[in-house]
Amino acid sequence: MLRGARANAGSRQAGAQGQRPDEARLIDKIAEGDVRAFEELYRAYHPRLTQFLINMTRRMHLVEEILDDTMMVVWERPESYAGASKFSTWIFAIAYRKALRALRRNDEPVEDPAADLRASAEPWPDHELERVQTHELLFGALGELSPEHRAVVDLAYFHEAGYREIAEIMNCPVDTVKTRMFHARRRLRSKLAGDFSDWI
């Protein structure tokens, strides 16, 4: 009953919120218990959420668990998506909250950021080595930020979210997002030569 009511509400609100038609359709079907629709949505969001969670948590062993917890909310409580924001905003907000909880539970040291540099037995071309070193420097600098600051930077630069959407995801005022971005950029500039935008 609840799933059916949720599906009808989602259909009505999708157009008003500028919801992508395929996502609105999938949400409605998930609300009706359609496993295939859920799997399709999972495949669509898995790469984006994985990258976001890797960048935010810096703990690879937590990412799949957090992602699974996030998608479990989508499956078990699709009615909690009221259509007041984009679906992507809603699901990223869930992932953000789940990641913060996981980080509070698991406060062990961050993995060695240079480990990937030692993984290859083959000599790499110079440009590939430079790319990897640049990547390591950037993500090493990001790793020194707090999870909240990393999330702001990641959502803005890697997911092209605006301040208002980031504020919805992180459940904080827009001014807080701006302040976090200011401090994150200042910290990154002190670690990286040039402007942060040159590194991404």
C-alpha positions in Angstrom: 0.0 0.0 0.0 2.7 2.4 1.0 4.9 1.6 -1.9 2.0 2.1 -4.4 1.1 5.5 -2.8 4.8 6.5 -2.9 4.9 5.6 -6.6 2.0 7.8 -7.5 3.4 10.7 -5.5 6.8 10.3 -7.2 5.2 10.4 -10.7 3.4 13.6 -10.0 6.4 15.4 -8.4 9.0 14.2 -11.0 8.2 16.7 -13.7 7.9 19.6 -11.3 11.4 19.0 -9.9 13.1 18.5 -13.3 13.7 14.8 -12.4 15.2 12.8 -15.3 12.4 10.7 -16.8 14.4 7.5 -16.5 15.2 8.1 -12.8 11.5 9.0 -12.0 10.4 5.8 -13.7 12.9 3.7 -11.8 12.0 5.3 -8.5 8.3 4.5 -9.1 9.1 0.9 -10.0 11.3 0.5 -7.0 8.5 1.8 -4.8 6.4 -1.1 -6.2 9.1 -3.6 -5.4 10.6 -4.0 -8.9 14.1 -5.7 -8.4 15.2 -5.0 -12.0 14.5 -1.3 -11.6 16.6 -1.3 -8.5 19.5 -3.1 -10.2 19.4 -0.6 -13.1 19.5 2.4 -10.7 22.3 0.7 -8.7 24.4 0.3 -11.9 23.8 3.9 -12.8 24.9 5.3 -9.5 27.5 2.8 -8.4 30.5 4.5 -10.2 29.6 8.0 -9.1 29.0 7.0 -5.5 32.0 4.8 -5.3 34.3 7.6 -6.4 32.7 10.1 -4.0 33.1 7.7 -1.1 36.7 6.8 -2.0 37.5 10.5 -2.0 35.6 11.3 1.1 36.6 8.4 3.4 40.1 7.5 2.0 39.4 4.0 3.3 38.8 1.5 0.4 37.7 -1.2 2.8 34.7 0.9 3.9 33.5 2.0 0.5 31.5 -1.1 -0.5 29.9 -1.4 2.9 28.8 2.3 2.8 27.6 2.0 -0.7 25.5 -1.1 0.2 24.1 0.7 3.2 23.1 3.6 1.0 21.4 1.5 -1.6 19.6 -0.5 1.1 17.9 2.8 2.0 16.8 3.2 -1.6 15.4 -0.3 -1.7 13.8 -0.4 1.7 12.6 3.2 2.1 12.0 4.7 -1.4 9.0 6.6 0.1 11.5 8.7 2.0 12.4 10.4 -1.3 9.7 13.0 -1.4 10.7 14.7 -4.7 11.6 18.0 -3.0 15.1 17.8 -4.6 16.8 15.9 -7.4 17.2 12.2 -6.9 21.0 12.5 -7.1 20.9 15.1 -4.3 18.9 12.7 -2.1 21.1 9.6 -2.7 24.4 11.6 -2.3 23.0 12.9 1.0 22.3 9.4 2.2 25.9 8.3 1.2 27.4 11.3 2.9 25.6 10.6 6.2 26.5 6.9 6.0 30.1 7.7 5.3 30.3 10.0 8.3 28.9 7.3 10.6 31.4 4.7 9.2 34.3 7.1 9.8 33.2 7.6 13.4 33.1 3.9 13.9 36.4 3.2 12.2 39.1 5.7 13.2 42.1 3.6 12.2 44.9 5.3 10.3 44.4 6.1 6.6 46.0 3.7 4.1 49.4 4.6 2.6 48.6 7.0 -0.2 51.8 6.0 -2.1 51.0 2.3 -2.2 49.8 2.4 -5.8 53.1 3.8 -6.9 54.8 0.5 -5.9 52.3 -1.9 -7.4 53.6 -2.1 -11.0 56.5 -4.4 -11.9 56.7 -3.0 -15.4 58.5 0.3 -16.1 55.9 2.9 -16.9 56.3 5.6 -19.6 57.4 9.0 -18.2 54.0 10.6 -18.8 52.1 7.9 -17.1 54.4 8.1 -14.1 53.9 11.8 -14.0 50.2 11.4 -14.1 50.2 8.9 -11.2 52.5 11.2 -9.2 50.3 14.2 -9.8 47.3 12.1 -8.8 49.0 11.0 -5.6 50.0 14.5 -4.7 46.5 15.8 -5.2 44.8 13.0 -3.3 47.4 13.1 -0.6 46.6 16.8 -0.1 42.9 16.0 -0.1 43.5 13.3 2.4 44.7 16.0 4.9 41.4 17.7 4.8 38.5 16.8 7.2 35.8 14.5 5.7 33.4 17.5 5.5 35.9 19.6 3.6 36.8 16.7 1.3 33.1 16.1 0.6 32.6 19.8 -0.4 35.6 19.7 -2.7 34.6 16.3 -4.2 31.0 17.3 -4.9 31.9 20.6 -6.4 34.8 19.6 -8.6 34.2 16.0 -9.4 30.4 15.9 -9.4 29.8 19.5 -10.6 27.3 20.1 -7.8 26.5 23.8 -6.9 26.7 25.2 -3.4 22.9 24.9 -2.9 22.9 21.2 -3.9 25.9 20.5 -1.7 24.1 22.2 1.2 21.2 19.9 0.7 23.4 16.8 0.5 25.3 17.8 3.7 22.3 19.2 5.5 23.9 22.5 6.3 23.4 26.2 5.3 24.9 27.3 2.0 27.1 29.7 3.9 28.6 26.8 5.7 29.4 25.1 2.4 31.1 28.3 1.2 33.1 28.6 4.4 34.2 24.9 4.1 35.2 25.4 0.5 37.2 28.5 1.4 39.2 26.7 4.1 39.6 23.6 1.9 41.0 25.7 -1.0 43.3 27.6 1.3 44.7 24.4 2.7 45.1 22.8 -0.7 46.8 25.9 -2.1 49.4 25.7 0.8 50.1 22.1 -0.3 50.0 22.3 -4.1 51.8 24.7 -6.4 49.5 26.8 -8.5 45.7 27.0 -8.4 43.7 24.0 -7.3 41.8 24.0 -10.5 45.1 23.3 -12.4 45.3 19.9 -10.7 41.9 18.5 -11.7 
